[in-house]
Amino acid sequence: MKKIFLLLCPFLLLLSCNESTTVNTTEENTTTATDTTQNTFGIIIHGGAGTILKENMTDSMETAYKEMLTKAIKTGHEILKNGGSSLEAVQRTINVMEDSPLFNSAKGAVFTNAGINELDASIMDGKTLNAGAVAGVTTVKNPINLAYEVMTNSDHVMLSGKGADKFAKERGLEIVDPSYFFTQKRYDALMEIKKRETIELDEDNKSAFYDPFIKDEKFGTVGCVALDKNGNIAAGTSTGGMTNKKYNRIGDSPIIGAGTYANNKTCGVSSTGWGEYFIRGIVAYDISAQMEYAGKTLEEAAKNVIQDKLTKMGGTGGIVAMDKDGNVAMEFNTAGMYRAHMDAGGKLDIGIYSK
């Protein structure tokens, strides 16, 4: 028996070492998986860009905008801080602005030439490059939530009009009577524009949104970009479009690559401005592409697209963006842009005017 025991000792010792190695390897793998969670996260928002001048802003109105921007961005930041996803943060942040009459989105949406409110929105997941968008909806309380439903629960990227409203009902989203979107300020703006409207139906059949006065009456779009602790970027945009728009006009906000874009490799972008130019310039995607293919920083790419390319085309507006490392850009070529940013440390920056 002693001989047998002595012969088995080396084998037992070897087996024990192998088991120890296996346990250590498992522990290392567990540690690696945990390390994928990062401490870097952040959120950035805009409430529209345009002719926003200090001399035209009352103290009470300025305070109201700052308070609403603060409420919105803190909503998303709290989600991110607690480990929530960037997609959830984008939705809930935009919901706050959609529910406020201060912005041209949902509750504060502008009126079309026909005197109704047509809402557009889009959202994109930087991890999967999946996206959802809606255009011309008239009964959905929070269009950004419908865009998310299109992305996650349909085979499509964009739905519009009555079909989008029907899909919203099927998905159980909150439906409201169109009168919910009425605000006196927006209605009065439509009436003022109609008084000044001088467009003639000539052989060029020019549309109302090319009038130099009317074209500056669409700003107020809201948007958000978020980076969560898992390194995932999401971006979303929601708008009521352009005051006095005709013919079911659709701007850049629901167009992936123009009004909204997100890619974990590069950045997330949300746009606001004269949509026709943002569509032609594929503004949101162009910023990401310059980072990916030309090796530019977010700041360099955003400045080139907004201050050079867009401006030379004749387009006006701006963007907010965040890259995969939490760096941000708030670039615009107008007199002002409602904007705010919060980093992982909770530092809050709010801006309205260009200086």
Secondary structure, 3 states (H helix, E strand, C coil): CHHHHHHHHHHHHHHHHHHHHHHHHHHHHHHHHHCCCCCCCEEEEEEEEECCCHHHCCHHHHHHHHHHHHHHHHHHHHHHHCCCCHHHHHHHHHHHHHCCCCCCCHHHCCCCCCCCCCEEEEEEECCCCCEEEEEEECCECCHHHHHHHHHHHCCCCEEEHHHHHHHHHHCCCCECCHHHHCCHHHHHHHHHHHHHCCCCCCCCCCCHHHCCCHHHCCCCCEEEEEECCCCCEEEEEEECCCCCCCCCCCCCCCCECCCEEECCCCEEEEEEECHHHHHHCCHHHHHHHHHHHHCCCHHHHHHHHHHHHHHHHCCCEEEEEEECCCCEEEEECCCEEEEEEEECCCCEEEEEECC
